[in-house]
């Protein structure tokens, strides 16, 4: 792994109803089901240097529920110097997560909550739009960052965390 930054982690809403659906807003309690220290998985990221290929490394995750969201401690067994902690904060009105506008908050049939955010960003020195997809489930947790360069139609995956327990 060349570099893990908050951009990898930045490193993510739903309606509580009898069926899957779109939500009005997200609350920290909506995310609490993922709290715990027993998440194992990997980080796959598109290397920023030639040959610009996907790299996959092992990763573990410890999750602590907070009053405003989640505290995520990313642990890289093979690269402990890269370990980092991120606070995933939900705004008081439930319309933002990590300071990014929530564009979708869906409770899937499986019980997994899928939250998407979208915001302007920069990637490789180019103006872009970044989209984060967070999937919070009882036994799965995924965070994926997609990037679309300005004036281009196709998005590409910059990185993806996949954890299970």
URBEL-V268226 format. One record per run of one state. SS is the DSSP state (~ for helix, > for strand, _ for the rest). FROM is the first residue (numbers start at 1). TO is the last residue. If there is no record, write none. Layout:
ss = (SS | SS)
from = (FROM | FROM)
to = (TO | TO)
//
This chain:
ss = (_ | ~ | _ | > | _ | ~ | _ | > | _ | > | _ | > | _ | ~ | _ | > | _ | > | _ | > | _ | > | _ | > | _ | > | _ | > | _)
from = (1 | 6 | 10 | 21 | 23 | 28 | 35 | 36 | 47 | 54 | 66 | 69 | 76 | 80 | 83 | 84 | 91 | 96 | 98 | 100 | 108 | 113 | 124 | 126 | 137 | 140 | 150 | 156 | 165)
to = (5 | 9 | 20 | 22 | 27 | 34 | 35 | 46 | 53 | 65 | 68 | 75 | 79 | 82 | 83 | 90 | 95 | 97 | 99 | 107 | 112 | 123 | 125 | 136 | 139 | 149 | 155 | 164 | 165)
//
